Amino acid sequence: MTLPLEPVELSVRLFLPAYIGPGLAGGALAILAGLVTSVALAVFVVVWYPVKRLLRLGRKPDAAASENSDPAPSEDAS
């Protein structure tokens, strides 16, 4: 039994004469890379901020306070 390939051939033949030049292909790849990057960045941000908050809650209060405070400037500076 052979499968009829006429619908596949017709769909391929409809798009076959289209020429995609290097400019259009480069633009399409740039758009695809931008979309993939933006989705990956969105997933990273959604995952990272809760993890960052949990890490901050796990610290000792003294360690967090000492990291954020600046030492007092010395009065001997000329």
N, C-alpha and C positions, 0 to 999 in steps of 0.2 A: 504494500500500500504506500503510495507516495503522497506527500503533503502538497497541497496546492500552494505555490509560492507567488502566485500572481498579485495578491494584495501587497506582499512585501516588496516585490519588484516595482510595483506602481508607486509605492511610497518612496522608495529609494530613487526612482527616476524623476520624481517631482523635485527633489532637492539636489540631485546630481549636477545639473548645469550651473548651480550657484557657485560663484567664485568668492572665496574668502581670502582677501589680501592680507599681507603682513600687518598692516595697520589695524584692520578690523580684528584680526586674531589676537594681536597684542593687547588691544583695548578690552576684548572679551576676557582674556586671561587676567588682566589687571583688575577688572571688576570682580571676577571670580575670586581672586586672591584677597581683595578687599572684603568681600562678603565672608569668606572663611575666617579671615583674621578678626573681623568684628564679632562674629559669633563666638569664636574662641575666647576673645577678650571679655565678652559679656559673661560667659560661663565662668571664666577665671575670677572675675570681680564678684559674682554671686557666691562663689565658693570661698574666696579669700577673706572677705570682710567678716563673716561669722567666725572663721578660724582665727583671725587676728584678734577679734574681741574675746574669744575664749582664751587665747594665750595671754592677753592682758589681765583677764580676771584671775588667772592662775598665778600671777606674780605676787611677790610680797609687796605690801604697800610701801615699805622703805626703799626697795629697789626702784620702783617706778618714780618715787618722789626725787630720789637722788639723780636719776637720769635727766629729769626735766629741769632741775634747778641749776642755775649757773653759779659758779663760785663768786664770792664778793670780790670786786676789783680791789687791787692793793693800792694803798694810798702813797706808796713810795714811788710810783711811776712819775717820771719827770718829763 
